[in-house]
């Protein structure tokens, strides 16, 4: 009879690793990150312009914003860009935001 080899029971997996896999598999982390980004933009741009803008995404440090009109794009770009970048960097310290990119969109303003 061959000798039995004792294999120890595997150690329980830490809950943080289980949750990290679950968040990744379900895409919850991306959604949560998106909500933080949208909330920070809303607070930075203020109530006057929030309804006329929409966050498209953050890629390679460039935050892309869709804006309801070309006139508002010019206003945000020339009069508010520096303040917006500073506010976003303060509200999102874990993100690298190097630049804002505005584009005129075709969404309906509520």
Phi, psi and omega per residue, in radians:
X1 nan 2.309 -3.117
X2 -1.295 2.535 3.121
X3 -1.177 2.508 3.122
X4 -1.403 2.330 3.085
X5 -1.691 2.174 -3.129
X6 -1.490 2.106 3.061
X7 -1.811 2.147 -3.137
X8 -1.173 2.628 3.100
X9 -1.133 2.476 3.100
X10 -1.150 2.549 3.124
X11 -1.228 2.566 3.084
X12 -1.085 2.500 -3.124
X13 -1.422 2.382 3.112
X14 -1.042 2.462 -3.083
X15 -1.060 -0.589 -3.127
X16 -1.112 -0.575 3.109
X17 -1.278 -0.670 3.094
X18 -1.099 -0.816 3.141
X19 -1.139 -0.674 3.130
X20 -1.066 -0.754 3.105
X21 -1.123 -0.720 3.140
X22 -1.106 -0.809 3.122
X23 -1.058 -0.728 3.131
X24 -1.150 -0.804 -3.110
X25 -1.098 -0.663 -3.104
X26 -1.543 -0.184 -3.116
X27 1.360 0.257 -3.095
X28 -1.188 -0.598 -3.139
X29 -1.087 -0.729 3.128
X30 -1.140 -0.746 3.137
X31 -1.112 -0.732 3.135
X32 -1.123 -0.741 3.098
X33 -1.092 -0.696 3.113
X34 -1.098 -0.748 3.115
X35 -1.087 -0.712 3.096
X36 -1.094 -0.737 3.138
X37 -1.104 -0.822 -3.138
X38 -1.117 -0.714 3.135
X39 -1.136 -0.762 3.132
X40 -1.107 -0.727 3.108
X41 -1.091 -0.816 -3.122
X42 -0.999 -0.779 3.129
X43 -1.190 -0.688 -3.104
X44 -1.215 -0.763 -3.054
X45 -1.372 -0.467 3.104
X46 1.529 2.869 -3.050
X47 -1.106 -0.552 -3.116
X48 -1.069 -0.658 -3.049
X49 -1.925 -0.177 -3.072
X50 -1.032 -0.743 -3.106
X51 -1.204 -0.257 -3.090
X52 -1.836 0.136 -3.123
X53 -2.359 2.789 3.114
X54 -2.624 2.347 3.100
X55 -1.270 2.228 3.075
X56 -1.658 -0.647 3.115
X57 2.828 2.984 3.115
X58 -2.157 2.042 3.128
X59 -2.353 2.192 3.095
X60 0.919 0.671 3.086
X61 1.446 0.059 3.132
X62 -1.904 2.050 3.111
X63 -1.577 2.079 -3.112
X64 -1.751 2.255 -3.079
X65 -2.161 2.289 3.039
X66 -1.590 2.345 -3.056
X67 -2.188 2.530 -3.036
X68 -1.220 -0.412 -3.107
X69 -2.585 2.722 3.104
X70 -1.138 -0.601 3.124
X71 -1.101 -0.752 3.124
X72 -1.187 -0.622 3.063
X73 -0.994 -0.838 -3.126
X74 -1.086 -0.732 3.133
X75 -1.097 -0.838 -3.131
X76 -1.113 -0.726 -3.097
X77 -1.173 -0.787 -3.018
X78 -1.610 -0.503 -3.050
X79 -1.926 -0.394 -3.016
X80 -2.132 -0.142 -2.990
X81 -1.003 -0.853 -3.092
X82 -1.078 -0.782 3.132
X83 -1.124 -0.717 -3.139
X84 -1.117 -0.782 3.119
X85 -1.050 -0.782 -3.141
X86 -1.091 -0.798 -3.137
X87 -1.099 -0.740 -3.136
X88 -1.141 -0.707 3.121
X89 -1.118 -0.627 3.104
X90 -1.234 -0.678 -3.087
X91 -1.386 -0.393 -3.112
X92 -2.214 1.175 -3.070
X93 -1.110 -0.389 3.136
X94 -1.453 -0.143 -3.120
X95 -1.841 2.611 3.030
X96 -1.766 1.952 3.105
X97 -2.044 1.851 -3.099
X98 -1.647 -0.495 -2.976
X99 -2.673 2.687 3.005
X100 -1.957 2.377 3.083
X101 -2.177 2.149 -3.130
X102 -1.872 2.497 3.028
X103 -2.498 2.534 -3.141
X104 -1.279 2.282 -3.119
X105 -1.990 3.103 -3.103
X106 -2.095 0.755 3.118
X107 -1.765 2.758 -3.105
X108 -1.526 2.287 3.108
X109 -1.497 2.237 -3.141
X110 -1.444 nan nan
